[in-house]
Amino acid sequence: MEDGSKVHSLKDSIKNKGLCNAAKIEYYINTILDWPGNSPDLNPIENVWRILKQRLRNRNPYGSWTLQELKEALIDIWNNKIIVQDFNKFIDSIPERICKVLARRGAQTPY
């Protein structure tokens, strides 16, 4: 899954490791790996995960959870603390996000 992050760049990692010459790399990338990007900028669930993490931190800022406590906290937050409006505001922002991605020609956006 690619999201525009430099760590996901096969082109850069192969060149930096010297595994192939530049011509082979360019051919491989341009002919075989010509996939559309997978942009988390357009995926509202990424924002929901952020809310979930923030609410976990609010409960226990030091993060010293047992596995059972963490499970119970996640279930409680998911069932009782994340509301439909949390989802809707991110879904409603998708048209603006699409415009920003298009304006940046597919590059990452501040979302």
C-alpha positions as CSV (number, residue, x, y, z in Angstrom):
1,M,0.0,0.0,0.0
2,E,1.5,3.3,-1.0
3,D,0.7,6.6,0.6
4,G,3.4,8.9,-0.9
5,S,5.8,8.4,2.0
6,K,9.5,8.3,1.0
7,V,9.9,5.0,2.9
8,H,7.5,3.4,0.4
9,S,9.5,4.6,-2.6
10,L,11.0,1.5,-4.4
11,K,12.8,3.7,-6.8
12,D,14.7,5.5,-4.0
13,S,15.4,2.3,-2.0
14,I,16.8,0.3,-4.9
15,K,18.9,3.2,-6.1
16,N,20.3,3.9,-2.7
17,K,21.2,0.2,-2.2
18,G,22.8,0.0,-5.6
19,L,20.9,-3.2,-6.5
20,C,20.3,-2.3,-10.2
21,N,21.4,0.3,-12.6
22,A,19.3,3.3,-13.1
23,A,17.9,2.3,-16.6
24,K,16.6,-1.1,-15.3
25,I,15.0,0.7,-12.3
26,E,13.3,3.2,-14.5
27,Y,12.0,0.5,-16.8
28,Y,10.7,-1.6,-13.9
29,I,9.0,1.3,-12.2
30,N,7.5,2.8,-15.3
31,T,6.2,-0.5,-16.8
32,I,5.4,-2.9,-14.0
33,L,4.7,-0.7,-11.0
34,D,2.5,1.9,-12.7
35,W,-0.1,1.8,-9.9
36,P,-2.4,4.6,-8.8
37,G,-1.6,6.0,-5.4
38,N,-3.4,5.0,-2.3
39,S,-4.0,8.2,-0.6
40,P,-4.7,8.3,3.2
41,D,-5.4,12.0,2.6
42,L,-8.8,10.9,1.2
43,N,-9.6,8.2,3.7
44,P,-11.7,9.6,6.6
45,I,-10.9,6.5,8.8
46,E,-7.4,7.8,9.3
47,N,-9.0,10.7,11.3
48,V,-11.2,8.4,13.2
49,W,-8.1,6.4,14.3
50,R,-6.5,9.7,15.4
51,I,-9.6,10.5,17.6
52,L,-9.5,7.0,19.1
53,K,-5.8,7.4,20.0
54,Q,-6.4,10.8,21.5
55,R,-9.2,9.6,23.6
56,L,-7.1,6.7,24.8
57,R,-4.3,9.1,25.8
58,N,-6.8,11.3,27.6
59,R,-7.8,8.3,29.7
60,N,-4.2,7.3,30.5
61,P,-1.6,9.8,29.4
62,Y,1.3,7.5,30.3
63,G,-0.1,4.6,28.3
64,S,0.5,2.0,31.1
65,W,-2.3,-0.4,30.1
66,T,-2.7,-4.1,30.6
67,L,-3.9,-5.8,27.5
68,Q,-7.3,-6.3,29.1
69,E,-7.5,-2.6,30.2
70,L,-6.6,-1.5,26.7
71,K,-9.2,-3.8,25.1
72,E,-11.9,-2.6,27.5
73,A,-11.0,1.1,26.9
74,L,-11.0,0.7,23.1
75,I,-14.4,-1.0,23.2
76,D,-15.8,1.6,25.4
77,I,-14.5,4.5,23.4
78,W,-15.6,2.9,20.1
79,N,-19.1,2.1,21.4
80,N,-19.7,5.2,23.6
81,K,-17.3,8.0,22.9
82,I,-17.1,8.2,19.1
83,I,-20.3,9.5,17.6
84,V,-21.7,9.7,14.1
85,Q,-20.8,13.4,14.0
86,D,-17.1,12.5,14.3
87,F,-17.4,10.4,11.1
88,N,-19.6,12.9,9.3
89,K,-17.4,15.9,9.6
90,F,-14.6,13.9,7.9
91,I,-16.8,12.5,5.3
92,D,-18.2,15.9,4.5
93,S,-14.6,17.2,4.0
94,I,-13.9,14.7,1.2
95,P,-14.7,17.1,-1.7
96,E,-12.2,19.7,-0.3
97,R,-9.6,16.9,0.2
98,I,-10.0,15.8,-3.4
99,C,-9.6,19.4,-4.6
100,K,-6.4,19.7,-2.6
101,V,-5.0,16.4,-3.8
102,L,-5.7,17.4,-7.4
103,A,-4.2,20.9,-6.9
104,R,-1.1,19.3,-5.5
105,R,-1.0,16.8,-8.4
106,G,-1.2,13.8,-6.2
107,A,1.4,15.0,-3.6
108,Q,0.6,14.7,0.1
109,T,-1.7,17.2,1.6
110,P,-1.8,18.5,5.2
111,Y,-4.6,16.2,6.2
